[in-house]
Amino acid sequence: MKTETKLRILSGIQPSGKLHLGNYFGMMRPALELQEQGDAYLFIANYHALTTVSDPAILRANSHDVALDFLACGLDPKRTVFFRQSDVPEVTELTWLLSVVTPMGLLERCHSYKDKVAKGIAASHALFSYPVLMAADILAVQSTTVPVGRDQKQHVEVTRDIAIKFNLQFGEVFRIPEPVIRDEVAVVPGLDGQKMSKSYSNTIEIFGSEKETRARCMRVVTDSKGLQDPKDPSTCNVFALYRLFASDVERQEMESRYRTGGYGYGDAKKKLFEILWAYFEPFRRRRKELEQDPGYVESVLRDGASRARAEARKTLDAARRAVGLE
């Protein structure tokens, strides 16, 4: 009888700035939930971040902060292999082997490169070949499942194309991963109503100070309806953020107040801050504890790197033999 392959799930996040609500609801919380569903691998993509972060001190600090944030928010290093990308050098060698079979046309069709150049990011080779490094991240640990947003689905499709081409040319080395699109994860609006993103400077940080977090909540853009006017919660950025934290009862109560009128946006913004601040309170306490023990954080990352390298080494050795390097 054929046995089913256990899920091996890979996620990564760039340490390109302070993590915010868009990161939490779009990537962090889903990744933490996946700890229960299979072998979970989560990495801090500091090689990828080099395309946008040029200050080494900032990159180091951001990488450490991402580790703190994930551990504070519930990552269990016993159930998730948690590591820095740069601590698994097998990935960079595998990137070259995959580059050999990657058609230029495949990379030229990737919309992410064009989008980032349009936003003013330097058009470097690293930015252009980003999908090949991403493919190596995924294939090195023989991932079966890659949870991504719709804007990243193309990169997983590129990974699949590269793996299939390699396997056809050199023999079966790689599993072919499947993208998992999480449709139930809503786009988190930023302060200006666009998608929350560091690129737009419109974020609410997960672990910002109380004063700054309150101020950012009060800056969320709304329409010009007055206090007494009925309001449409389905078009309101404040309500879209509030419902991410609210129970069904709390959500329905605010919806009713919006539609009835006599409820101002200022009151809604205060409720948003209160529910957000309370939600992250236990995570803030845990983060403060972790800040006092930097040795523990580093030990988690070192152990994760060791476990990831053991898997990546097996894959790389198989790829090297396949192409004739051994």
N, C-alpha and C positions, 0 to 999 in steps of 0.2 A: 504494500500500500504506500502511495506517495504521501510524504509528510509535508505540511505547509512550512514555508520558510518563515521564521520568526521575523517580525518587523524590526528593521534597524533604521532608526529615524535620525536624521541629521538636520541641525539648524545652526545658523551663524549670525552674528551681529557685529557691525562695525563699531569700533570705539572712536567715533568721529565727533563726540560731544556728549553733554549730559543727557541721560535717558529721560524720556518724557512720556506722557500718557499715550501717545500714538505708538511708541515702542512697546509699552506695557500691554495694551489691549491687542495690538496687531501682531506682536511676536512673542513677548516674554510670557504672558499668562498661557497662551496656547502651548508654548514649548514646555512649560512646567507641567501642564496637564498631560503631556505626552510621556512623562516619566512612568506613567502607569501602563502604557500600551505596548512597550517593547524595549529593545536596547536603544537608549537615547544618547546621542552625541551632540554636544553643544560647544561651539568654539567662538572665541573672541577674534574677529577677522582683522587682525592688525596689519597683515600684508595688504589686504584690500584698502584699508584706511589710508595707506601711504599715498594713494592717488589724490587725496584731499587734505591730509594733515601733514604739514612739512616740518613742524616743530617737534623734535624728539622728546622734549620734556613733556609736552602736551600729550603726545601719543602714549607715553608711559603712564602718565597720570590717568588718562581716559581709560586705558586698558585695566588699570587697577580698580577704577571706579565701577566699570562694568561688572567686574568680578564681585565686588562688594554688593552691588545692586541685585544681582541674580541670587547670590547666597542669602541676602536679606529677605528677598521676596519668596523664598521657599525652595530654591534648587537644592536637591539632595545629592551630594557627590557620590553616594553609594549606589544611586539609581541612574545617575547621568554622568557620562564621561565628559568632564568640563575642562577645557584647555585653551591655551593661546595658540593660534594658528602658527605663529613663528616658532613654537617649540616642537613642531612636527616637520622637520626638514624634508622628510620623504615626499611631502606634498609638492615641493618645488621641483624636485627631480621628475616626479610623475607628470608635472605640468609640461615639461619639455617633451616627454615621450608622447603625450597627448597632442602637443602642438604639431608633431610630425604628420598626423593624420587629419588635422583640422583645416578644412578649406577656407581660404580668405573670404570667399563669398558668404560663408556661414556667419563669420564675424561681422562682415559689412552690413548684414541684414539686422543686426541687433540694435533695437531702438534705444537701449539704455545708454550706449555710447553717444549717440546723437543728442539725446536729451541732456546728458551731463555737459557736453561741449556747449550746447545752447545756453546752459546756465552759467557758463564762464569758467568751467573746470578745464585745466590745460589738457590739450589733446595729446596725451602721452601714449607710448606703446603699452604701458601697464593698463591704462584705461581701456584701450582698444582690445587687449587680450584678456581682460577681466573674466570673460566667460570660460576661458580655458583653465584659469586658476580655480574658478568656482567648480568646474567639472572635476578637477583633481581633488578638491576638498570632499566632494560627494563620493567619488569613486574610490578614493584611497581607503576608506573604511567600509567599502562595499555596502553603501546605504541602499535600502529598498524604498524608502519613503522620505520625501523632502517637502515639508510644509512651507508654502510660500504664498505671498500675496499675488494678485493677478499681474502686477507690474514686474514680478520676478519669474513668472511661469516660463517665459521664453528662454531664460537661462537654463532651466532644468531641461527643456526640450533640446537645447543645444548640447547639454551634457549627454542626453540620450543618443543624439546623432553621433557625437564623438565616440561614445562607448561602442555603439553598434559598428561603426566604421573600423575601429581598432580591432574588435573581435573578429570581424570578417577578414581583415587583412592578416592578423597575426595569431588568431585562435582565441578561444573563449577565456578571457581573463576577468572581465567585469560583469557584475550584475547590472541590469538595466533598471535604473530607479524610476519611480513614479512620483510626479508632483501631486501634492494634495492641496487644493485650493479651499481655504476656509471661508466660504461664502457667508457664514453666520457672523463673522467678525466685521462690524460696521467700520466704515472709514471714520476716523476720529477727527473732528474739525479743530482747526487751530483758532487762535484768538481772532483772526481775520476771516474765518469761515472757509478758507482753503484747507486742504489736507494738512494736518499737523506735521510739521517737518522742520528740522534744524535749518534746512535750506531756505525756508521762508521766515525764519526768526519769529515764529508764531506759537511757540510751545509752552506747555505748563510742565515743569520738571517734576519727576516722581519724588525726588528728595530735595526740592528747593526749600528755602527758609519759609517760615510761616508768613512773614511780612511780604516776601516776594510772591509766594503762591497766592495769597489773598489779592494782591495787587493785579496779578495776571488774570485771575478769575473775574475781577471787576472790569477788565479791559476787553472781555469777549464782545465782539461786534453783534449788535442787534438791529432790528428795524426801528422806525421812529414812532411807533405806537405809544400813546400816553398811558398813564397809570390806570385809568378807568376803561380803556379800550379792551375788548376781547382780543386774544392773541392766538396764533396758530402754533402749537408746539412742534408740529412736523417740519416747520421751516425755521425753527429757532436754534441757533448754535448753543445757547446756554442749556436748553432742554436736551439737546443731543448729547452733551457732555454729562449732564446730571443723570440721565437714564442709564449710563454705563455703570453707575454705582448703586442706583436706587433699587429697592425691592419693588414688586408689582404694586403693592399698596402705595408706596411713596410716589411711584411714577404716576399712578392714576390720580392721586391727590393733586399733584402739580399740574397735570393735564387739565383737570377740572378747574383749577384756579385760573389757568391761562384762558380757557374758553369762556369762563364766566365774566372776567374783567375785574377791575379793582385790585389787580395784582401786578406790581411793577417789575421790570427787568432787574432793577437793583435788588429787590427781595429775592428773586430767583438766583441771582449771582451769589448772594450771601449763602443761600442754601447749597449751591454748588460747592462753594469753598468748604462749608461745614462737613458735607458728606464725603468729599474728597479727602479732607484732612483726617477725618476719623478712619477712613478706609485704610490709609497707609500708616496709621499710628503704630501698629505692631511691627511693621516692616522697618519703621524708623528706629524703634527700640533695638531691634535685632542688628541693624546696620551700625548703630553706635557701639554695640558690643563687639562686632567684628572689627571695627576701626581700632579697637584696643589690642587686637591680636593679628597684626599683619602677617606673622609667621604662619598662622593657620591658613589664611587665604592663599599664600604662596604654596603651601604644602598641597592644598587641594588642586591647584593648577599644575603642579609638578606631577602629582599622581595621575591626573587626567591625561597629561601629555604622554606619560609612560604607557598608559593603557591604549591611547590612540596610536602611538608609534608602533606598538606591537602589532596592531591590525594593519596599519599602513605599510609596515615593513614586509608583511606577507604579500600584500597586493603589489608593491613595487618590485619585489623579487620575481614574482610571476610575470610582471610586465617586462622586466629586463630580460628574463629568459626568452620570452615570446619574441622580442625584437632582435635577439642575438647578441646582447651585451654580456651574457653569461653562458 
